[in-house]
Amino acid sequence: MRCPSHGRSSNIPSSGFLGNSGDTLLDECSMVPSTTATGSFSSLDVATTSGASNISQDSAPLTTEQLDDLRVEIIRNQLVRKHLNAQAVEDLLAQRLADNATNKLYRKNQLRFLEWATRHNVFYTAFTHAELVNFLAEMRQEHGLQASTLKTLRTAVAHLNDDPSSISESQLINSYLDTMMKQALPLNIHRPTIDVSPALAFTHSISSLPTTSIKRLQQKLDSLLTMAAFLRSSDLTRSPFDSCSISDTGCLKLKVVAPKETRGKRRIIKSFTIHPV
């Protein structure tokens, strides 16, 4: 990564991305891989001026761990530059790095972009709309991505840009994505009839006996709850054992804590009562 250098260089250890003053090395600095620097990702040359930190790095391929460290530092730096205090930064950073399906997908696509940007000498946070289109086109060619996946890719990468709203509103990017959508194969909107008898037969084949393994019983429970209460498999892991009970009439009562559904953006607890047939 490089920034315009106006001062002398000094080396910092690779144990973190923070300078002695506490400011991030990426702060107020446009980031781009440098092909002239002789250092490595774990040994950064920093030239400090009155208002910026200047970073240079070689063009050697970065490991996934290094790319992930870079990704996290970019996200942190974006929060810091909004003049948030340390606690607010940590709270928002924890939410953006939480272990959920959306963040995992964003991480995968952001790492793809950072690796691509490193290879093509493109700014990590100040890339142009044309450069993002080039990235999408290359990913489509290399991985055979569908147009809908390219939109997800665009959304994830936009979070790395200094002006993410400009990415979503870009006429050039939207025109490219619209073109890809029009070229996509026709979508069959009618699903074929699905025969659920194999699933029912599998569930019936699992005996509800003390000798049956826990794994098999969990498979049967998962299948039954899917059919009886339209629950997801992930809901089982969110159901505390102490919330489950069987009433005198044979009804199964349980609670799902923090399912994927939310109310007013807040996590909820859903209670279920499943009656016997």
C-alpha positions in Angstrom: 0.0 0.0 0.0 1.4 3.5 -0.6 0.6 7.1 0.1 2.4 10.2 -1.1 5.6 10.4 1.0 6.9 13.7 2.3 8.8 12.6 5.3 11.4 10.1 6.5 10.7 6.4 6.9 10.7 4.3 10.0 9.9 0.7 10.6 7.2 -0.6 12.8 6.7 -4.1 14.2 4.2 -6.5 12.6 2.2 -7.1 15.8 -0.4 -4.5 14.9 -1.5 -1.8 12.6 -1.5 1.0 15.1 1.2 3.7 15.3 2.7 5.0 18.6 0.2 7.7 18.8 -2.7 5.3 18.6 -3.8 6.4 15.1 -4.2 3.6 12.5 -1.6 3.4 9.9 -4.3 3.5 7.3 -5.8 6.7 8.6 -6.1 9.6 6.0 -4.2 7.4 3.6 -5.3 6.1 0.2 -4.1 2.5 -0.1 -2.6 0.9 -3.1 0.0 -1.9 -3.5 3.4 -0.6 -4.3 5.7 -2.2 -6.9 8.8 -0.3 -5.8 8.9 -0.9 -2.1 11.3 -3.5 -0.7 9.5 -4.3 2.5 6.9 -6.9 3.2 3.4 -7.0 4.7 4.8 -7.8 8.1 7.4 -5.0 7.9 5.8 -1.8 6.9 7.7 1.4 6.0 5.9 4.4 7.5 6.7 8.0 6.7 4.8 10.3 9.1 3.8 13.8 8.2 1.7 16.3 10.0 -1.6 14.7 9.1 -1.0 11.3 7.5 0.8 8.0 7.8 2.5 6.8 4.6 2.6 3.1 4.0 4.5 1.1 1.4 4.5 -2.6 0.7 5.8 -5.0 -1.8 3.7 -6.6 -4.5 4.2 -10.1 -3.3 1.0 -12.2 -3.0 -0.6 -11.8 0.5 -1.8 -14.7 2.5 -5.5 -15.0 3.5 -4.5 -14.1 7.1 -2.8 -10.9 5.9 -5.6 -10.0 3.6 -8.1 -10.5 6.5 -6.0 -8.3 8.8 -6.0 -5.6 6.1 -9.8 -5.9 5.7 -10.4 -5.5 9.4 -8.1 -2.5 9.6 -9.9 -0.9 6.6 -13.2 -1.3 8.4 -11.8 0.0 11.7 -10.3 3.0 10.0 -13.6 3.9 8.3 -15.2 4.0 11.7 -12.4 6.0 13.3 -12.6 8.6 10.5 -16.3 9.2 11.4 -15.0 10.7 14.7 -16.4 7.9 16.8 -15.0 7.3 20.3 -13.1 4.1 21.0 -16.1 2.3 22.5 -18.4 3.1 19.6 -15.8 1.9 17.2 -15.4 -1.4 19.0 -19.2 -1.9 19.3 -19.8 -1.3 15.6 -16.7 -3.3 14.6 -17.9 -6.3 16.6 -21.3 -6.1 14.8 -19.6 -6.0 11.4 -17.3 -8.9 12.3 -19.9 -11.1 14.0 -20.0 -14.7 13.0 -23.1 -14.8 10.9 -24.0 -15.8 7.3 -24.0 -12.3 5.9 -20.7 -11.3 7.4 -19.1 -14.6 6.2 -20.3 -13.9 2.6 -19.0 -10.3 2.8 -15.6 -11.4 4.1 -15.2 -13.9 1.3 -16.0 -11.4 -1.4 -13.9 -8.6 0.2 -10.9 -10.9 0.4 -11.4 -11.6 -3.3 -11.3 -7.9 -4.1 -8.3 -7.2 -1.9 -6.3 -10.0 -3.5 -7.4 -8.7 -7.0 -6.5 -5.1 -6.1 -3.1 -6.2 -4.9 -2.4 -8.0 -8.2 -3.6 -5.1 -10.3 -2.1 -2.2 -8.3 -5.6 -0.8 -7.5 -6.4 1.4 -4.5 -8.1 -0.6 -1.8 -10.5 2.1 -0.6 -10.4 4.7 -3.4 -10.9 2.4 -6.4 -12.9 3.9 -9.3 -16.2 2.7 -10.7 -14.5 1.4 -13.8 -12.0 -0.6 -11.7 -14.9 -2.2 -9.8 -16.6 -3.1 -13.1 -13.3 -4.6 -14.3 -13.1 -6.7 -11.1 -16.7 -7.9 -11.5 -16.0 -8.9 -15.1 -12.9 -10.8 -14.2 -14.7 -12.6 -11.3 -17.5 -13.5 -13.7 -15.1 -14.9 -16.2 -12.9 -16.8 -13.8 -15.6 -18.3 -11.5 -18.6 -18.3 -13.8 -20.6 -16.1 -11.4 -24.3 -15.4 -12.1 -25.5 -11.8 -12.3 -27.3 -12.1 -9.0 -24.0 -13.1 -7.4 -22.2 -10.2 -9.0 -24.7 -7.9 -7.3 -23.8 -9.5 -3.9 -20.2 -9.1 -4.8 -20.7 -5.4 -5.6 -22.5 -4.8 -2.3 -19.7 -6.4 -0.2 -16.9 -4.5 -2.0 -18.7 -1.2 -1.7 -18.2 -1.4 2.1 -14.5 -1.0 1.5 -14.8 2.1 -0.5 -14.4 5.6 1.0 -17.8 6.5 -0.6 -19.9 3.4 -0.6 -23.1 5.2 -1.6 -21.5 6.3 -4.9 -20.9 2.6 -5.7 -24.5 1.7 -5.3 -25.7 4.7 -7.3 -23.0 4.4 -10.1 -24.6 4.5 -13.5 -21.6 2.6 -15.0 -21.8 -0.2 -12.4 -25.6 -0.5 -12.5 -25.5 -0.5 -16.3 -23.0 -3.4 -16.3 -25.1 -5.4 -13.8 -28.3 -4.7 -15.8 -26.6 -5.9 -18.9 -25.5 -9.1 -17.2 -29.0 -9.7 -15.9 -30.5 -9.4 -19.4 -27.9 -11.8 -20.8 -28.7 -14.4 -18.1 -30.6 -17.6 -19.0 -34.3 -17.5 -18.6 -35.5 -18.4 -15.0 -38.1 -21.1 -14.5 -40.5 -19.5 -12.0 -42.5 -22.7 -11.5 -41.0 -25.3 -9.3 -41.6 -29.0 -10.1 -43.7 -31.1 -7.8 -41.6 -32.3 -4.8 -42.1 -35.8 -3.4 -41.6 -35.7 0.3 -42.2 -39.4 0.8 -38.5 -40.2 0.9 -38.0 -37.7 3.8 -41.0 -39.2 5.6 -39.6 -42.7 5.1 -36.2 -41.7 6.4 -37.7 -40.1 9.5 -39.9 -43.2 10.1 -36.8 -45.5 9.8 -35.2 -43.9 12.9 -36.4 -45.7 16.0 -37.2 -43.6 19.0 -35.4 -45.9 21.4 -32.8 -45.4 24.2 -30.3 -47.4 22.1 -30.6 -45.0 19.1 -27.6 -42.7 18.8 -28.0 -39.1 19.7 -27.0 -38.1 16.2 -29.8 -40.1 14.6 -32.3 -38.8 17.1 -31.3 -35.3 16.4 -31.8 -36.0 12.7 -35.3 -37.3 13.4 -36.1 -34.3 15.6 -34.9 -31.9 13.0 -37.0 -33.5 10.3 -40.1 -33.6 12.5 -39.8 -30.0 13.7 -39.3 -28.9 10.1 -42.6 -30.5 9.1 -44.6 -29.7 12.2 -43.4 -26.2 13.0 -41.6 -25.0 9.9 -38.4 -24.6 11.9 -34.9 -24.4 10.4 -32.1 -26.7 11.4 -30.3 -23.7 12.8 -33.3 -23.1 15.1 -32.5 -26.3 17.0 -29.1 -24.9 18.1 -30.9 -21.8 19.4 -33.3 -23.7 21.5 -32.1 -24.0 25.1 -32.7 -27.4 26.6 -34.3 -25.9 29.8 -36.9 -24.2 27.6 -38.2 -27.5 26.3 -41.0 -29.3 28.1 -43.9 -31.7 27.4 -47.3 -30.8 28.9 -49.8 -33.3 30.4 -51.7 -33.3 27.0 -48.5 -34.3 25.2 -47.7 -30.9 23.7 -44.1 -30.1 23.1 -43.2 -26.5 24.2 -39.9 -24.9 23.3 -38.3 -21.5 22.7 -36.0 -20.4 19.9 -33.7 -17.7 21.2 -32.5 -15.1 18.6 -33.7 -16.7 15.4 -32.9 -15.1 12.1 -36.1 -13.1 12.3 -36.0 -9.8 14.1 -38.5 -7.2 15.2 -37.6 -3.6 14.9 -34.0 -4.8 14.2 -34.0 -6.4 17.7 -33.4 -10.1 18.3 -36.4 -11.9 19.6 -37.4 -15.1 21.4 -40.1 -17.2 19.6 -42.2 -19.7 21.6 -43.6 -22.8 20.0 -46.3 -25.3 21.1 -46.4 -28.4 19.0 -49.5 -30.6 19.4 -49.5 -34.3 19.0 -51.3 -35.8 16.0 
